[in-house]
Amino acid sequence: MGAVRLDEGLRSGLFLSGVRRTGKTTFLLNDLIPFIGTGSHRALVNELTARRRGPHHCHRSPLPPGAKPDEHLPVIAATLRSTAADIELTNVEQLGGLATAIFERVAASDGDVRGVFSSEAAAEYTKAIGREVRIEEIQPVVNDLLASNLIMRRGHGMYGVTDPFVQQIWREKKADAFAVSV
């Protein structure tokens, strides 16, 4: 079985190839996906399995002579986790500015977030997206974030990011953006 890294614009991935019945799908479903994280597996599985047609720019990354595959699995897993997190963050952005502002409020907290529907939160969202946000606009967007498995309800009025790794990647990107702007 061999691995090929795919580079396509802003996305990257991993292509596993091998003769039939060597355990490629079993490896993905039973070993790699559980190891990668808990986010929206629909997005990850789609990225890993549905893109079977069309031209792809492939960069072959064979293991160096004498390399041990077990040493490279953490690198492959980290790359896939980061790619999965990027997909999730893209999904947030695609839901619009208000969804991004709500996600940012939830992701910025170390614990459960309360007050997502408060007037203070609406003022924060207004500032973030540059237009007035009414309280009644918030619930449908929170429902979209919940349905997309990007945030979860942890209790009455308490919310958190579904996948802690997505939250970590979001924080790293915010820190990098802040460092660049300073």
CYANA upper distance limits for C-alpha pairs under 8 A (distance plus 0.5 A):
  1 MET  CA     16 LEU  CA      7.49
  1 MET  CA     17 SER  CA      6.14
  1 MET  CA     18 GLY  CA      4.77
  1 MET  CA     19 VAL  CA      7.67
  1 MET  CA     22 THR  CA      7.84
  1 MET  CA     24 LYS  CA      8.25
  2 GLY  CA     16 LEU  CA      6.34
  2 GLY  CA     17 SER  CA      5.83
  2 GLY  CA     18 GLY  CA      6.75
  2 GLY  CA     62 PRO  CA      8.47
  3 ALA  CA     14 LEU  CA      7.19
  3 ALA  CA     15 PHE  CA      6.15
  3 ALA  CA     16 LEU  CA      5.16
  3 ALA  CA     17 SER  CA      6.84
  3 ALA  CA     60 ARG  CA      8.30
  3 ALA  CA     61 SER  CA      7.96
  3 ALA  CA     62 PRO  CA      7.93
  4 VAL  CA     14 LEU  CA      6.26
  4 VAL  CA     15 PHE  CA      5.48
  4 VAL  CA     16 LEU  CA      6.94
  4 VAL  CA     17 SER  CA      8.47
  4 VAL  CA     58 CYS  CA      7.38
  4 VAL  CA     59 HIS  CA      7.07
  4 VAL  CA     60 ARG  CA      5.56
  4 VAL  CA     61 SER  CA      6.54
  4 VAL  CA     62 PRO  CA      8.15
  5 ARG  CA     12 SER  CA      7.64
  5 ARG  CA     13 GLY  CA      6.34
  5 ARG  CA     14 LEU  CA      5.20
  5 ARG  CA     15 PHE  CA      6.70
  5 ARG  CA     58 CYS  CA      6.79
  5 ARG  CA     59 HIS  CA      6.08
  5 ARG  CA     60 ARG  CA      6.59
  5 ARG  CA     61 SER  CA      7.00
  6 LEU  CA     12 SER  CA      5.73
  6 LEU  CA     13 GLY  CA      5.54
  6 LEU  CA     14 LEU  CA      6.30
  6 LEU  CA     15 PHE  CA      7.35
  6 LEU  CA     56 HIS  CA      7.57
  6 LEU  CA     57 HIS  CA      6.78
  6 LEU  CA     58 CYS  CA      5.29
  6 LEU  CA     59 HIS  CA      6.53
  7 ASP  CA     11 ARG  CA      6.77
  7 ASP  CA     12 SER  CA      5.11
  7 ASP  CA     13 GLY  CA      7.38
  7 ASP  CA     56 HIS  CA      8.16
  7 ASP  CA     57 HIS  CA      6.40
  7 ASP  CA     58 CYS  CA      6.71
  7 ASP  CA     59 HIS  CA      7.42
  8 GLU  CA     12 SER  CA      6.39
  8 GLU  CA     56 HIS  CA      7.41
  8 GLU  CA     57 HIS  CA      6.83
 11 ARG  CA     83 THR  CA      7.41
 12 SER  CA     83 THR  CA      7.04
 13 GLY  CA     47 GLU  CA      8.27
 13 GLY  CA     48 LEU  CA      7.96
 13 GLY  CA     79 THR  CA      8.22
 13 GLY  CA     80 LEU  CA      6.95
 13 GLY  CA     83 THR  CA      7.50
 14 LEU  CA     48 LEU  CA      7.92
 14 LEU  CA     76 ILE  CA      8.47
 14 LEU  CA     80 LEU  CA      7.96
 15 PHE  CA     48 LEU  CA      8.21
 16 LEU  CA     24 LYS  CA      7.28
 17 SER  CA     24 LYS  CA      7.99
 18 GLY  CA     22 THR  CA      7.28
 18 GLY  CA     24 LYS  CA      7.92
 23 GLY  CA     27 PHE  CA      6.34
 24 LYS  CA     28 LEU  CA      6.86
 25 THR  CA     29 LEU  CA      6.55
 26 THR  CA     30 ASN  CA      6.07
 26 THR  CA     31 ASP  CA      7.91
 27 PHE  CA     31 ASP  CA      5.59
 27 PHE  CA     32 LEU  CA      6.65
 28 LEU  CA     32 LEU  CA      5.34
 28 LEU  CA     33 ILE  CA      6.29
 29 LEU  CA     33 ILE  CA      6.12
 29 LEU  CA     34 PRO  CA      7.90
 30 ASN  CA     34 PRO  CA      7.14
 31 ASP  CA     35 PHE  CA      6.72
 32 LEU  CA     36 ILE  CA      6.58
 32 LEU  CA     77 ALA  CA      7.60
 33 ILE  CA     37 GLY  CA      7.30
 33 ILE  CA     41 HIS  CA      8.40
 34 PRO  CA     38 THR  CA      7.76
 35 PHE  CA     77 ALA  CA      7.91
 36 ILE  CA     77 ALA  CA      6.55
 36 ILE  CA     78 ALA  CA      7.97
 36 ILE  CA     80 LEU  CA      7.55
 36 ILE  CA     81 ARG  CA      5.84
 37 GLY  CA     81 ARG  CA      7.52
 37 GLY  CA    163 ASP  CA      7.67
 37 GLY  CA    165 PHE  CA      7.78
 38 THR  CA    162 THR  CA      8.14
 38 THR  CA    163 ASP  CA      6.18
 39 GLY  CA     84 ALA  CA      8.45
 39 GLY  CA     85 ALA  CA      8.42
 39 GLY  CA     88 GLU  CA      8.35
 39 GLY  CA    149 ASN  CA      7.61
 39 GLY  CA    150 LEU  CA      7.91
 39 GLY  CA    162 THR  CA      6.82
 39 GLY  CA    163 ASP  CA      5.30
 39 GLY  CA    166 VAL  CA      8.01
 40 SER  CA     44 LEU  CA      7.29
 40 SER  CA     88 GLU  CA      7.80
 40 SER  CA    148 SER  CA      7.98
 40 SER  CA    149 ASN  CA      6.40
 40 SER  CA    150 LEU  CA      7.85
 41 HIS  CA     45 VAL  CA      6.26
 42 ARG  CA     46 ASN  CA      6.40
 43 ALA  CA     47 GLU  CA      6.64
 43 ALA  CA     84 ALA  CA      7.90
 43 ALA  CA     87 ILE  CA      7.68
 43 ALA  CA     88 GLU  CA      8.19
 44 LEU  CA     48 LEU  CA      6.61
 44 LEU  CA     84 ALA  CA      6.32
 45 VAL  CA     49 THR  CA      6.32
 45 VAL  CA     50 ALA  CA      8.19
 46 ASN  CA     50 ALA  CA      5.62
 46 ASN  CA     51 ARG  CA      8.02
 47 GLU  CA     51 ARG  CA      7.02
 63 LEU  CA     67 ALA  CA      6.58
 63 LEU  CA     69 PRO  CA      8.11
 67 ALA  CA     71 GLU  CA      8.19
 68 LYS  CA     72 HIS  CA      7.60
 69 PRO  CA     73 LEU  CA      6.94
 70 ASP  CA     74 PRO  CA      8.24
 71 GLU  CA     75 VAL  CA      8.35
 72 HIS  CA     76 ILE  CA      6.79
 73 LEU  CA     77 ALA  CA      6.45
 74 PRO  CA     78 ALA  CA      6.46
 75 VAL  CA     79 THR  CA      6.64
 76 ILE  CA     80 LEU  CA      6.72
 77 ALA  CA     81 ARG  CA      6.49
 78 ALA  CA     82 SER  CA      6.53
 79 THR  CA     83 THR  CA      6.62
 80 LEU  CA     84 ALA  CA      6.52
 81 ARG  CA     85 ALA  CA      6.59
 81 ARG  CA    165 PHE  CA      8.29
 82 SER  CA     86 ASP  CA      6.63
 82 SER  CA    169 ILE  CA      7.79
 83 THR  CA     87 ILE  CA      6.76
 84 ALA  CA     88 GLU  CA      6.83
 85 ALA  CA     89 LEU  CA      6.67
 85 ALA  CA    165 PHE  CA      7.55
 85 ALA  CA    166 VAL  CA      5.32
 85 ALA  CA    169 ILE  CA      7.22
 86 ASP  CA     90 THR  CA      6.55
 86 ASP  CA    166 VAL  CA      8.29
 86 ASP  CA    169 ILE  CA      8.45
 87 ILE  CA     91 ASN  CA      6.72
 88 GLU  CA     92 VAL  CA      6.96
 88 GLU  CA    150 LEU  CA      7.56
 88 GLU  CA    166 VAL  CA      7.67
 89 LEU  CA     93 GLU  CA      6.91
 89 LEU  CA    166 VAL  CA      7.94
 89 LEU  CA    170 TRP  CA      7.90
 90 THR  CA     94 GLN  CA      6.65
 91 ASN  CA     95 LEU  CA      6.99
 92 VAL  CA     96 GLY  CA      7.66
 92 VAL  CA     99 ALA  CA      6.86
 92 VAL  CA    100 THR  CA      6.31
 92 VAL  CA    103 PHE  CA      7.89
 92 VAL  CA    145 LEU  CA      7.93
 92 VAL  CA    150 LEU  CA      7.94
 93 GLU  CA     97 GLY  CA      7.38
 93 GLU  CA     99 ALA  CA      7.71
 93 GLU  CA    100 THR  CA      6.27
 95 LEU  CA     99 ALA  CA      6.25
 95 LEU  CA    100 THR  CA      7.91
 95 LEU  CA    141 VAL  CA      8.44
 95 LEU  CA    144 ASP  CA      8.23
 96 GLY  CA    100 THR  CA      6.80
 97 GLY  CA    101 ALA  CA      6.68
 97 GLY  CA    129 ILE  CA      6.34
 98 LEU  CA    102 ILE  CA      6.66
 98 LEU  CA    125 TYR  CA      7.09
 98 LEU  CA    129 ILE  CA      7.16
 98 LEU  CA    138 ILE  CA      8.26
 98 LEU  CA    141 VAL  CA      7.71
 99 ALA  CA    103 PHE  CA      6.49
 99 ALA  CA    141 VAL  CA      6.37
 99 ALA  CA    142 VAL  CA      7.68
 99 ALA  CA    145 LEU  CA      7.58
100 THR  CA    104 GLU  CA      6.50
101 ALA  CA    105 ARG  CA      6.79
101 ALA  CA    125 TYR  CA      6.11
101 ALA  CA    128 ALA  CA      6.77
101 ALA  CA    129 ILE  CA      7.77
102 ILE  CA    106 VAL  CA      6.86
102 ILE  CA    116 VAL  CA      7.78
102 ILE  CA    125 TYR  CA      7.56
102 ILE  CA    142 VAL  CA      8.00
103 PHE  CA    107 ALA  CA      6.36
103 PHE  CA    145 LEU  CA      8.44
103 PHE  CA    151 ILE  CA      7.94
103 PHE  CA    161 VAL  CA      8.28
104 GLU  CA    108 ALA  CA      6.30
105 ARG  CA    109 SER  CA      7.48
105 ARG  CA    113 VAL  CA      8.42
105 ARG  CA    116 VAL  CA      8.39
106 VAL  CA    112 ASP  CA      8.27
106 VAL  CA    113 VAL  CA      6.33
106 VAL  CA    151 ILE  CA      8.42
106 VAL  CA    159 TYR  CA      7.24
106 VAL  CA    160 GLY  CA      6.31
106 VAL  CA    161 VAL  CA      7.05
107 ALA  CA    160 GLY  CA      7.50
107 ALA  CA    161 VAL  CA      6.48
107 ALA  CA    167 GLN  CA      6.15
107 ALA  CA    170 TRP  CA      8.03
107 ALA  CA    171 ARG  CA      8.18
108 ALA  CA    171 ARG  CA      7.84
109 SER  CA    113 VAL  CA      7.07
111 GLY  CA    160 GLY  CA      7.71
112 ASP  CA    154 ARG  CA      7.75
112 ASP  CA    158 MET  CA      6.09
112 ASP  CA    159 TYR  CA      5.96
112 ASP  CA    160 GLY  CA      5.87
113 VAL  CA    157 GLY  CA      8.45
113 VAL  CA    158 MET  CA      5.75
113 VAL  CA    159 TYR  CA      5.58
113 VAL  CA    160 GLY  CA      6.78
114 ARG  CA    157 GLY  CA      6.21
114 ARG  CA    158 MET  CA      5.40
114 ARG  CA    159 TYR  CA      7.19
115 GLY  CA    120 GLU  CA      8.39
115 GLY  CA    121 ALA  CA      7.15
115 GLY  CA    157 GLY  CA      7.48
115 GLY  CA    158 MET  CA      8.34
116 VAL  CA    121 ALA  CA      6.34
116 VAL  CA    157 GLY  CA      8.11
116 VAL  CA    159 TYR  CA      8.48
117 PHE  CA    121 ALA  CA      6.76
117 PHE  CA    122 ALA  CA      7.42
117 PHE  CA    135 ILE  CA      6.77
117 PHE  CA    138 ILE  CA      6.95
117 PHE  CA    139 GLN  CA      7.90
118 SER  CA    122 ALA  CA      6.78
118 SER  CA    135 ILE  CA      7.78
119 SER  CA    123 ALA  CA      6.68
119 SER  CA    135 ILE  CA      7.45
120 GLU  CA    124 GLU  CA      6.82
121 ALA  CA    125 TYR  CA      6.64
122 ALA  CA    126 THR  CA      6.50
122 ALA  CA    133 VAL  CA      6.23
122 ALA  CA    134 ARG  CA      7.15
122 ALA  CA    135 ILE  CA      6.79
122 ALA  CA    138 ILE  CA      8.47
123 ALA  CA    127 LYS  CA      6.78
123 ALA  CA    132 GLU  CA      8.29
123 ALA  CA    133 VAL  CA      7.76
124 GLU  CA    128 ALA  CA      6.73
125 TYR  CA    129 ILE  CA      6.66
125 TYR  CA    133 VAL  CA      7.11
126 THR  CA    130 GLY  CA      6.11
126 THR  CA    131 ARG  CA      5.73
126 THR  CA    132 GLU  CA      5.41
126 THR  CA    133 VAL  CA      5.75
127 LYS  CA    131 ARG  CA      7.62
133 VAL  CA    137 GLU  CA      7.25
133 VAL  CA    138 ILE  CA      8.34
134 ARG  CA    138 ILE  CA      7.75
135 ILE  CA    139 GLN  CA      8.26
137 GLU  CA    141 VAL  CA      7.52
138 ILE  CA    142 VAL  CA      6.67
139 GLN  CA    143 ASN  CA      6.59
140 PRO  CA    144 ASP  CA      6.78
141 VAL  CA    145 LEU  CA      6.81
142 VAL  CA    146 LEU  CA      6.62
143 ASN  CA    147 ALA  CA      6.49
144 ASP  CA    148 SER  CA      6.56
145 LEU  CA    149 ASN  CA      6.82
145 LEU  CA    150 LEU  CA      5.84
145 LEU  CA    151 ILE  CA      6.30
146 LEU  CA    150 LEU  CA      6.51
146 LEU  CA    151 ILE  CA      5.79
146 LEU  CA    152 MET  CA      6.21
146 LEU  CA    153 ARG  CA      8.15
149 ASN  CA    162 THR  CA      6.95
150 LEU  CA    161 VAL  CA      6.64
150 LEU  CA    162 THR  CA      6.02
150 LEU  CA    163 ASP  CA      7.93
151 ILE  CA    159 TYR  CA      7.24
151 ILE  CA    160 GLY  CA      6.06
151 ILE  CA    161 VAL  CA      4.79
151 ILE  CA    162 THR  CA      5.26
151 ILE  CA    163 ASP  CA      8.49
152 MET  CA    159 TYR  CA      6.13
152 MET  CA    160 GLY  CA      6.02
152 MET  CA    161 VAL  CA      6.64
152 MET  CA    162 THR  CA      5.92
153 ARG  CA    157 GLY  CA      7.86
153 ARG  CA    158 MET  CA      6.35
153 ARG  CA    159 TYR  CA      5.12
153 ARG  CA    160 GLY  CA      7.16
154 ARG  CA    158 MET  CA      5.87
154 ARG  CA    159 TYR  CA      5.93
154 ARG  CA    160 GLY  CA      7.22
155 GLY  CA    159 TYR  CA      7.74
161 VAL  CA    166 VAL  CA      8.19
161 VAL  CA    167 GLN  CA      6.86
163 ASP  CA    167 GLN  CA      7.10
164 PRO  CA    168 GLN  CA      6.67
165 PHE  CA    169 ILE  CA      6.69
166 VAL  CA    170 TRP  CA      6.58
167 GLN  CA    171 ARG  CA      6.69
168 GLN  CA    172 GLU  CA      6.73
169 ILE  CA    173 LYS  CA      6.66
170 TRP  CA    174 LYS  CA      6.70
171 ARG  CA    175 ALA  CA      6.60
172 GLU  CA    176 ASP  CA      6.57
173 LYS  CA    177 ALA  CA      6.55
174 LYS  CA    178 PHE  CA      6.57
175 ALA  CA    179 ALA  CA      6.60
176 ASP  CA    180 VAL  CA      6.72
177 ALA  CA    181 SER  CA      6.75
178 PHE  CA    182 VAL  CA      6.78
